[in-house]
Amino acid sequence: MIVESIIISVGGVFVMAIAGYVFVQQTKKLISQENKRAYLELHIAQQNEITKLLTPIKLQAYERLIMLLERIKPENLVMRCYSYGMETSLLKDVMLKNIRDEYDYNLSQQLYVSEQSWARVMQAKEETIALINGIASSNAEKILSPTDFSAQVFEKMTSSASPIQQAQATLKQELNSLK
């Protein structure tokens, strides 16, 4: 009878130990799932907060890059850079400096647009500079008035698909895809 009581007691203790072990494991699993769920909810909330903060900055970046492209359009450059009595070489230099200054001022905007869009903006800048330099060097032996120089720049820009227009289209398309 004592042996039976011991066997029953040991069996009871054993069953309680197993039940306790299972209870502890299930509790750990439940806590782990709750921690994962809480972490996931926190992560989603943080992502939403980041999106709320970045969206206005991204919109501003697109706006500033469109403005950059408008400001480096040759027709706008001439109007802004030309002063009465200015020589053609000085006009060319002022236009080029203006393009580079505008670009430098907006360098940080590349953080908020795609690599493709930024590459289009850089291409527009480089091709506009090359166009201005090309016209100036092709007329180096002639005395070209600022008006004639400007007319040649405008003619070249309108004779083909403007890299500025292409960059603007890329930026607008990308911006519309964000909506």
Secondary structure, DSSP 8 states (H G I E B T S, - for coil): -HHHHHHHHHHHHHHHHHHHHHHHHHHHHHHHHHHHHHHHHHHHHHHHHHHHHHHHHHHHHHHHHHHHHHHTSHHHHHHHH--TT--HHHHHHHHHHHHHHHHHHTGGGGGGS-HHHHHHHHHHHHHHHHHHHHHHHHTTTS---HHHHHHHHHHHHHHS--HHHHHHHHHHHHHHHH-
